[in-house]
Amino acid sequence: MKSRLILPFFIICLSALVAVAQNTRAGDSESGSGSFVARIPGPRLFDMAAPFDDRKPAPTVPAATAQENKDLPCDQPARLFSPGDYTGPFNRFAAIFARRSEMSTVPTHRKNGEKICGLNAGQKFTLFVTTTASPVTFVSAGAGAGISQWRNDDPQWGQGAEGYGRRYAAAFADSATHNFFGKFFYPTIFRQDPRYYRLGQGGGGERLGHAVAHTFVSRGNSGGKELNFSLWAATVSTVAVENLYHPGRDRGFGPAARRSGISFGESMGIDVLKEFWPEIVRKLNLPFHERAVVPAAVAPAPQN
C-alpha cells in the first residue's frame, strides 16, 4: 500500500514544481522581476485559511490587481469569517463546516461592476493546500472509506481496522489528487480561475443552470469565459492516477469513462451546493457572511 501511494505523491510534487517554475519564468519575462514570492499579491500560504481567532472577526484582505491585467482595476474577495463571528452552539465546528464551500467561491455581481482579481500560481497552490487540509476533507475521506468498506471495494485490502485504514488513505489521496489537478496544476497551465462564481440572484432555474454550466464553462485569469479545460483534464488525470493505488478497480476506457462521468456529476452537485449555500446556511442557522469585496478604488496602484 505504501509503495502504491509513493508514486502518485511523487508525480504530484514533480508536477507542482514544473507548474510553479513555468509560471515563474512567464512572470519574469513580463515584469522583469526575479522573485516569485514577491509577485504574489494578497495572502501568503495558509493566510486563506484565516487562522481561527475567537476574539475578533477575521480582517479583510488588501486589494490587489490581477497578475495578467496590471493595467485594469479589479476587486479582491474579503477574508473568510472566523468562529469569533458566530455565537451559536458548536461555533468552531459550525464555522469550519460552513466556510468550507466558501474557500473556492466568489460573487459574480458587484456594485461597482469591476471584475474579481484573478489568482496567480502561488495563490492557486494556496487554494489547493487550504481545501485539502480542511477538516471537512478528512471527515469526507472517513465517510468515503466507510462506504468503501461496506461495499468491499478493493477486496485485496480486506476488512477490519487495517482494511479501513488503507481505504481511508486512498480516499484522502483521491481528494488530494483531484484538488491538486483541479485547483492548481491545470488552472495554472491553462491560465484559468479554479473558483466558482456564484450568481446569487435571479430565479432558481437561472441559478441552477448557471451552476451546472460551470462544469463546461469556466473563467480565464483575465475574467473572460472559456471552456473548462481545467476541470475536464483534472478529472481524467485523477481517474488515471487513482488506478495506480486502487488494486480492485477495473482498467480500460469503459470503466475510466464511467468514473469520469460520476466525477463530473459530483462536480455539478458541488457547484449547485455553492450556488444555493447562502440560503441553505440561513435555513439551518449556520454562520455565514456574504463575501463582500475590497473595491478596486482602494487598491494600491500597480507597480510599473
BALUMPA-771092 format. One record per residue (C-alpha): x, z, y; residue in one letter; chain. Coordinates in steps of 0.001 Angstrom, whole numbers, plus 500000, padded with zeros to 6 digits. Example, Ala and Ser with C-alpha at 12.3 -4.5 7.8 and 13.67 -1.06 7.14 Angstrom:
<r east="512300" up="507800" north="495500" resn="A" chain="A"/>
<r east="513670" up="507140" north="498940" resn="S" chain="A"/>
//
This chain:
<r east="500000" up="500000" north="500000" resn="M" chain="A"/>
<r east="502757" up="500915" north="502450" resn="K" chain="A"/>
<r east="504664" up="497703" north="501782" resn="S" chain="A"/>
<r east="501499" up="495671" north="502356" resn="R" chain="A"/>
<r east="500923" up="497297" north="505756" resn="L" chain="A"/>
<r east="504539" up="496901" north="506919" resn="I" chain="A"/>
<r east="504326" up="493087" north="507113" resn="L" chain="A"/>
<r east="501246" up="492844" north="509402" resn="P" chain="A"/>
<r east="502695" up="495632" north="511567" resn="F" chain="A"/>
<r east="505950" up="493674" north="511894" resn="F" chain="A"/>
<r east="504012" up="490493" north="512748" resn="I" chain="A"/>
<r east="502063" up="492318" north="515463" resn="I" chain="A"/>
<r east="505208" up="493816" north="517027" resn="C" chain="A"/>
<r east="507040" up="490481" north="516950" resn="L" chain="A"/>
<r east="504062" up="488646" north="518451" resn="S" chain="A"/>
<r east="503812" up="491240" north="521229" resn="A" chain="A"/>
<r east="507452" up="490734" north="522177" resn="L" chain="A"/>
<r east="507028" up="486946" north="522212" resn="V" chain="A"/>
<r east="503890" up="487062" north="524373" resn="A" chain="A"/>
<r east="505356" up="489512" north="526883" resn="V" chain="A"/>
<r east="508598" up="487550" north="527085" resn="A" chain="A"/>
<r east="506699" up="484323" north="527679" resn="Q" chain="A"/>
<r east="504623" up="485872" north="530449" resn="N" chain="A"/>
<r east="507742" up="487420" north="531995" resn="T" chain="A"/>
<r east="509512" up="484070" north="532174" resn="R" chain="A"/>
<r east="506429" up="482430" north="533655" resn="A" chain="A"/>
<r east="506128" up="485165" north="536280" resn="G" chain="A"/>
<r east="509820" up="484950" north="537152" resn="D" chain="A"/>
<r east="509593" up="481216" north="537753" resn="S" chain="A"/>
<r east="506613" up="481711" north="540081" resn="E" chain="A"/>
<r east="507659" up="484770" north="542068" resn="S" chain="A"/>
<r east="511430" up="484853" north="541645" resn="G" chain="A"/>
<r east="511245" up="488494" north="540588" resn="S" chain="A"/>
<r east="513290" up="489632" north="537615" resn="G" chain="A"/>
<r east="511366" up="492813" north="536847" resn="S" chain="A"/>
<r east="508318" up="492525" north="534589" resn="F" chain="A"/>
<r east="507212" up="496108" north="535143" resn="V" chain="A"/>
<r east="507481" up="495831" north="538906" resn="A" chain="A"/>
<r east="504987" up="492965" north="538883" resn="R" chain="A"/>
<r east="502245" up="494852" north="537030" resn="I" chain="A"/>
<r east="499575" up="495785" north="539579" resn="P" chain="A"/>
<r east="497255" up="498724" north="539131" resn="G" chain="A"/>
<r east="497620" up="501471" north="536495" resn="P" chain="A"/>
<r east="500637" up="501769" north="534230" resn="R" chain="A"/>
<r east="500499" up="502253" north="530477" resn="L" chain="A"/>
<r east="497814" up="504758" north="529406" resn="F" chain="A"/>
<r east="496509" up="505079" north="533006" resn="D" chain="A"/>
<r east="493485" up="503039" north="531966" resn="M" chain="A"/>
<r east="492631" up="505797" north="529521" resn="A" chain="A"/>
<r east="492122" up="508093" north="532524" resn="A" chain="A"/>
<r east="493540" up="511383" north="531168" resn="P" chain="A"/>
<r east="490832" up="513995" north="530926" resn="F" chain="A"/>
<r east="490583" up="516391" north="533840" resn="D" chain="A"/>
<r east="487610" up="518759" north="533707" resn="D" chain="A"/>
<r east="488164" up="519961" north="537244" resn="R" chain="A"/>
<r east="487569" up="516785" north="539235" resn="K" chain="A"/>
<r east="486346" up="513199" north="538854" resn="P" chain="A"/>
<r east="488866" up="510533" north="537992" resn="A" chain="A"/>
<r east="490358" up="508850" north="541067" resn="P" chain="A"/>
<r east="489855" up="505191" north="541818" resn="T" chain="A"/>
<r east="492499" up="502589" north="541180" resn="V" chain="A"/>
<r east="494044" up="500884" north="544218" resn="P" chain="A"/>
<r east="493021" up="497264" north="544526" resn="A" chain="A"/>
<r east="495445" up="494545" north="543535" resn="A" chain="A"/>
<r east="495382" up="490796" north="543665" resn="T" chain="A"/>
<r east="495464" up="488686" north="540523" resn="A" chain="A"/>
<r east="498866" up="487519" north="539327" resn="Q" chain="A"/>
<r east="497834" up="483897" north="539159" resn="E" chain="A"/>
<r east="495964" up="483904" north="542515" resn="N" chain="A"/>
<r east="498047" up="485819" north="545011" resn="K" chain="A"/>
<r east="496555" up="483829" north="547882" resn="D" chain="A"/>
<r east="492950" up="484760" north="547021" resn="L" chain="A"/>
<r east="491268" up="488174" north="547504" resn="P" chain="A"/>
<r east="489766" up="489940" north="544518" resn="C" chain="A"/>
<r east="488164" up="493252" north="543580" resn="D" chain="A"/>
<r east="489528" up="495864" north="541179" resn="Q" chain="A"/>
<r east="487135" up="497849" north="538903" resn="P" chain="A"/>
<r east="487088" up="501571" north="539634" resn="A" chain="A"/>
<r east="488671" up="504057" north="537227" resn="R" chain="A"/>
<r east="486626" up="505206" north="534251" resn="L" chain="A"/>
<r east="484785" up="508500" north="534658" resn="F" chain="A"/>
<r east="486131" up="511718" north="533124" resn="S" chain="A"/>
<r east="484408" up="514605" north="531267" resn="P" chain="A"/>
<r east="484522" up="516518" north="534558" resn="G" chain="A"/>
<r east="481861" up="514157" north="535896" resn="D" chain="A"/>
<r east="479381" up="515233" north="533209" resn="Y" chain="A"/>
<r east="477987" up="518738" north="532872" resn="T" chain="A"/>
<r east="475738" up="518201" north="529852" resn="G" chain="A"/>
<r east="476277" up="519517" north="526315" resn="P" chain="A"/>
<r east="479396" up="518470" north="524429" resn="F" chain="A"/>
<r east="480674" up="516904" north="527648" resn="N" chain="A"/>
<r east="484100" up="515958" north="526296" resn="R" chain="A"/>
<r east="482776" up="514270" north="523157" resn="F" chain="A"/>
<r east="479931" up="512606" north="525042" resn="A" chain="A"/>
<r east="482287" up="511236" north="527698" resn="A" chain="A"/>
<r east="484700" up="509848" north="525091" resn="I" chain="A"/>
<r east="481854" up="508127" north="523272" resn="F" chain="A"/>
<r east="480023" up="506860" north="526356" resn="A" chain="A"/>
<r east="483017" up="505374" north="528106" resn="R" chain="A"/>
<r east="484383" up="503513" north="525077" resn="R" chain="A"/>
<r east="482460" up="500317" north="525798" resn="S" chain="A"/>
<r east="483354" up="500516" north="529500" resn="E" chain="A"/>
<r east="487080" up="500102" north="528823" resn="M" chain="A"/>
<r east="486679" up="496353" north="528433" resn="S" chain="A"/>
<r east="483615" up="495738" north="530638" resn="T" chain="A"/>
<r east="483458" up="494741" north="534304" resn="V" chain="A"/>
<r east="480499" up="493887" north="536593" resn="P" chain="A"/>
<r east="479693" up="490235" north="537256" resn="T" chain="A"/>
<r east="477821" up="490671" north="540553" resn="H" chain="A"/>
<r east="479373" up="492410" north="543569" resn="R" chain="A"/>
<r east="478054" up="492863" north="547086" resn="K" chain="A"/>
<r east="480950" up="491154" north="548810" resn="N" chain="A"/>
<r east="480908" up="488174" north="546444" resn="G" chain="A"/>
<r east="484597" up="488385" north="545579" resn="E" chain="A"/>
<r east="485775" up="487933" north="542018" resn="K" chain="A"/>
<r east="487254" up="490660" north="539840" resn="I" chain="A"/>
<r east="491058" up="490707" north="539696" resn="C" chain="A"/>
<r east="492481" up="489185" north="536530" resn="G" chain="A"/>
<r east="494797" up="491010" north="534150" resn="L" chain="A"/>
<r east="498443" up="490195" north="533608" resn="N" chain="A"/>
<r east="500175" up="490575" north="530227" resn="A" chain="A"/>
<r east="501097" up="494210" north="530845" resn="G" chain="A"/>
<r east="497524" up="495172" north="531663" resn="Q" chain="A"/>
<r east="496190" up="493273" north="528656" resn="K" chain="A"/>
<r east="498626" up="495170" north="526453" resn="F" chain="A"/>
<r east="497429" up="498425" north="528036" resn="T" chain="A"/>
<r east="493844" up="497417" north="527251" resn="L" chain="A"/>
<r east="494835" up="496797" north="523626" resn="F" chain="A"/>
<r east="496544" up="500201" north="523371" resn="V" chain="A"/>
<r east="493772" up="502223" north="525025" resn="T" chain="A"/>
<r east="490964" up="500680" north="522993" resn="T" chain="A"/>
<r east="492894" up="501037" north="519729" resn="T" chain="A"/>
<r east="493934" up="504634" north="520471" resn="A" chain="A"/>
<r east="490386" up="505640" north="521446" resn="S" chain="A"/>
<r east="488923" up="508414" north="519248" resn="P" chain="A"/>
<r east="485934" up="506130" north="518637" resn="V" chain="A"/>
<r east="488253" up="503714" north="516819" resn="T" chain="A"/>
<r east="489398" up="506453" north="514441" resn="F" chain="A"/>
<r east="485821" up="507566" north="513793" resn="V" chain="A"/>
<r east="484704" up="503988" north="513184" resn="S" chain="A"/>
<r east="487576" up="503492" north="510738" resn="A" chain="A"/>
<r east="486480" up="506607" north="508874" resn="G" chain="A"/>
<r east="482897" up="505365" north="508629" resn="A" chain="A"/>
<r east="484035" up="501913" north="507532" resn="G" chain="A"/>
<r east="486295" up="503416" north="504884" resn="A" chain="A"/>
<r east="483390" up="505480" north="503585" resn="G" chain="A"/>
<r east="481195" up="502394" north="503236" resn="I" chain="A"/>
<r east="484029" up="500505" north="501516" resn="S" chain="A"/>
<r east="484498" up="503447" north="499126" resn="Q" chain="A"/>
<r east="480790" up="503471" north="498315" resn="W" chain="A"/>
<r east="480791" up="499712" north="497646" resn="R" chain="A"/>
<r east="484111" up="499997" north="495786" resn="N" chain="A"/>
<r east="485758" up="497301" north="497893" resn="D" chain="A"/>
<r east="489358" up="496677" north="496871" resn="D" chain="A"/>
<r east="488804" up="498352" north="493473" resn="P" chain="A"/>
<r east="492563" up="498379" north="492840" resn="Q" chain="A"/>
<r east="492754" up="501384" north="495174" resn="W" chain="A"/>
<r east="490448" up="503457" north="493004" resn="G" chain="A"/>
<r east="488219" up="506298" north="494156" resn="Q" chain="A"/>
<r east="488827" up="509871" north="495254" resn="G" chain="A"/>
<r east="490913" up="511059" north="498208" resn="A" chain="A"/>
<r east="493733" up="508617" north="497556" resn="E" chain="A"/>
<r east="491407" up="505634" north="497467" resn="G" chain="A"/>
<r east="489659" up="506770" north="500617" resn="Y" chain="A"/>
<r east="492990" up="507256" north="502394" resn="G" chain="A"/>
<r east="494057" up="503708" north="501583" resn="R" chain="A"/>
<r east="490727" up="502300" north="502727" resn="R" chain="A"/>
<r east="490929" up="504332" north="505916" resn="Y" chain="A"/>
<r east="494408" up="502986" north="506690" resn="A" chain="A"/>
<r east="493204" up="499443" north="506002" resn="A" chain="A"/>
<r east="490098" up="499867" north="508176" resn="A" chain="A"/>
<r east="492185" up="501147" north="511075" resn="F" chain="A"/>
<r east="494660" up="498284" north="510584" resn="A" chain="A"/>
<r east="491741" up="495814" north="510664" resn="D" chain="A"/>
<r east="490592" up="497184" north="514015" resn="S" chain="A"/>
<r east="494091" up="497352" north="515491" resn="A" chain="A"/>
<r east="494856" up="493791" north="514396" resn="T" chain="A"/>
<r east="491668" up="492405" north="515939" resn="H" chain="A"/>
<r east="492265" up="494331" north="519176" resn="N" chain="A"/>
<r east="495841" up="493081" north="519341" resn="F" chain="A"/>
<r east="494943" up="489423" north="518896" resn="F" chain="A"/>
<r east="491697" up="489587" north="520890" resn="G" chain="A"/>
<r east="492683" up="491771" north="523836" resn="K" chain="A"/>
<r east="496360" up="490996" north="524284" resn="F" chain="A"/>
<r east="498075" up="488216" north="522329" resn="F" chain="A"/>
<r east="495707" up="485245" north="522605" resn="Y" chain="A"/>
<r east="494339" up="486172" north="526074" resn="P" chain="A"/>
<r east="497976" up="486146" north="527224" resn="T" chain="A"/>
<r east="498730" up="482835" north="525512" resn="I" chain="A"/>
<r east="495556" up="481107" north="526770" resn="F" chain="A"/>
<r east="495569" up="482946" north="530122" resn="R" chain="A"/>
<r east="492050" up="484276" north="529635" resn="Q" chain="A"/>
<r east="490358" up="487544" north="530560" resn="D" chain="A"/>
<r east="489531" up="489549" north="527395" resn="P" chain="A"/>
<r east="486949" up="491722" north="529159" resn="R" chain="A"/>
<r east="483170" up="491300" north="529024" resn="Y" chain="A"/>
<r east="481474" up="490541" north="532362" resn="Y" chain="A"/>
<r east="478177" up="492441" north="532438" resn="R" chain="A"/>
<r east="475350" up="490551" north="534152" resn="L" chain="A"/>
<r east="473475" up="493778" north="534827" resn="G" chain="A"/>
<r east="470436" up="492196" north="536493" resn="Q" chain="A"/>
<r east="467665" up="489745" north="535746" resn="G" chain="A"/>
<r east="465257" up="489620" north="532825" resn="G" chain="A"/>
<r east="466007" up="490878" north="529356" resn="G" chain="A"/>
<r east="466112" up="487372" north="527886" resn="G" chain="A"/>
<r east="468557" up="486152" north="530526" resn="E" chain="A"/>
<r east="470849" up="489105" north="529970" resn="R" chain="A"/>
<r east="470643" up="488726" north="526177" resn="L" chain="A"/>
<r east="471577" up="485055" north="526452" resn="G" chain="A"/>
<r east="474472" up="485954" north="528755" resn="H" chain="A"/>
<r east="475801" up="488458" north="526211" resn="A" chain="A"/>
<r east="475510" up="486068" north="523259" resn="V" chain="A"/>
<r east="477137" up="483239" north="525234" resn="A" chain="A"/>
<r east="480312" up="485298" north="525713" resn="H" chain="A"/>
<r east="481264" up="484511" north="522120" resn="T" chain="A"/>
<r east="481601" up="480880" north="523199" resn="F" chain="A"/>
<r east="482406" up="481064" north="526933" resn="V" chain="A"/>
<r east="484997" up="483367" north="528477" resn="S" chain="A"/>
<r east="486713" up="483646" north="531853" resn="R" chain="A"/>
<r east="490194" up="482490" north="532668" resn="G" chain="A"/>
<r east="492666" up="484551" north="534654" resn="N" chain="A"/>
<r east="491588" up="482571" north="537717" resn="S" chain="A"/>
<r east="487955" up="483648" north="537256" resn="G" chain="A"/>
<r east="486575" up="480297" north="536094" resn="G" chain="A"/>
<r east="484550" up="479876" north="532911" resn="K" chain="A"/>
<r east="486317" up="478465" north="529856" resn="E" chain="A"/>
<r east="485723" up="478071" north="526150" resn="L" chain="A"/>
<r east="486507" up="481384" north="524495" resn="N" chain="A"/>
<r east="489577" up="480183" north="522601" resn="F" chain="A"/>
<r east="490976" up="483733" north="522560" resn="S" chain="A"/>
<r east="488109" up="485222" north="520568" resn="L" chain="A"/>
<r east="487962" up="482403" north="518045" resn="W" chain="A"/>
<r east="491710" up="482360" north="517480" resn="A" chain="A"/>
<r east="491792" up="486159" north="517268" resn="A" chain="A"/>
<r east="489015" up="486207" north="514671" resn="T" chain="A"/>
<r east="490654" up="483617" north="512431" resn="V" chain="A"/>
<r east="494085" up="485264" north="512768" resn="S" chain="A"/>
<r east="492655" up="488697" north="511967" resn="T" chain="A"/>
<r east="490996" up="487413" north="508799" resn="V" chain="A"/>
<r east="494287" up="485810" north="507738" resn="A" chain="A"/>
<r east="496320" up="488980" north="508348" resn="V" chain="A"/>
<r east="493758" up="491180" north="506576" resn="E" chain="A"/>
<r east="494273" up="489137" north="503416" resn="N" chain="A"/>
<r east="497858" up="490421" north="503327" resn="L" chain="A"/>
<r east="496864" up="494016" north="502552" resn="Y" chain="A"/>
<r east="493342" up="493799" north="501066" resn="H" chain="A"/>
<r east="494085" up="493101" north="497379" resn="P" chain="A"/>
<r east="490442" up="492791" north="496354" resn="G" chain="A"/>
<r east="489395" up="490089" north="498804" resn="R" chain="A"/>
<r east="488649" up="486550" north="497704" resn="D" chain="A"/>
<r east="491018" up="483968" north="499144" resn="R" chain="A"/>
<r east="490252" up="480439" north="500221" resn="G" chain="A"/>
<r east="488405" up="478662" north="503023" resn="F" chain="A"/>
<r east="484891" up="479693" north="501989" resn="G" chain="A"/>
<r east="485438" up="483483" north="501921" resn="P" chain="A"/>
<r east="487531" up="483305" north="505112" resn="A" chain="A"/>
<r east="484800" up="481330" north="506900" resn="A" chain="A"/>
<r east="482188" up="483832" north="505756" resn="R" chain="A"/>
<r east="484179" up="486815" north="507021" resn="R" chain="A"/>
<r east="484873" up="484991" north="510297" resn="S" chain="A"/>
<r east="481147" up="484358" north="510746" resn="G" chain="A"/>
<r east="480405" up="488043" north="510177" resn="I" chain="A"/>
<r east="483051" up="488938" north="512747" resn="S" chain="A"/>
<r east="481515" up="486560" north="515305" resn="F" chain="A"/>
<r east="478142" up="488197" north="514705" resn="G" chain="A"/>
<r east="479665" up="491634" north="515236" resn="E" chain="A"/>
<r east="481261" up="490437" north="518487" resn="S" chain="A"/>
<r east="477880" up="489221" north="519709" resn="M" chain="A"/>
<r east="476306" up="492554" north="518838" resn="G" chain="A"/>
<r east="479021" up="494469" north="520698" resn="I" chain="A"/>
<r east="478556" up="492275" north="523780" resn="D" chain="A"/>
<r east="474798" up="492862" north="523700" resn="V" chain="A"/>
<r east="475502" up="496597" north="523494" resn="L" chain="A"/>
<r east="477841" up="496346" north="526501" resn="K" chain="A"/>
<r east="475250" up="494402" north="528496" resn="E" chain="A"/>
<r east="472479" up="496946" north="527992" resn="F" chain="A"/>
<r east="474757" up="500002" north="527838" resn="W" chain="A"/>
<r east="473630" up="501400" north="531235" resn="P" chain="A"/>
<r east="470005" up="501500" north="530054" resn="E" chain="A"/>
<r east="470944" up="502968" north="526677" resn="I" chain="A"/>
<r east="473052" up="505838" north="528006" resn="V" chain="A"/>
<r east="470454" up="506734" north="530638" resn="R" chain="A"/>
<r east="467790" up="506818" north="527948" resn="K" chain="A"/>
<r east="469999" up="509133" north="525871" resn="L" chain="A"/>
<r east="471004" up="511195" north="528942" resn="N" chain="A"/>
<r east="474675" up="510438" north="528322" resn="L" chain="A"/>
<r east="477267" up="510365" north="531122" resn="P" chain="A"/>
<r east="477576" up="507030" north="532834" resn="F" chain="A"/>
<r east="478678" up="505789" north="536239" resn="H" chain="A"/>
<r east="478207" up="502257" north="537467" resn="E" chain="A"/>
<r east="481766" up="500984" north="537756" resn="R" chain="A"/>
<r east="481940" up="500199" north="541427" resn="A" chain="A"/>
<r east="484848" up="498122" north="542653" resn="V" chain="A"/>
<r east="487580" up="498664" north="545195" resn="V" chain="A"/>
<r east="486832" up="495847" north="547693" resn="P" chain="A"/>
<r east="489484" up="493251" north="548343" resn="A" chain="A"/>
<r east="489230" up="494058" north="552041" resn="A" chain="A"/>
<r east="491130" up="497329" north="551490" resn="V" chain="A"/>
<r east="493668" up="495812" north="549127" resn="A" chain="A"/>
<r east="497257" up="495537" north="550339" resn="P" chain="A"/>
<r east="498370" up="492122" north="551488" resn="A" chain="A"/>
<r east="500001" up="490018" north="548765" resn="P" chain="A"/>
<r east="503773" up="490104" north="548676" resn="Q" chain="A"/>
<r east="505460" up="486838" north="549591" resn="N" chain="A"/>
//
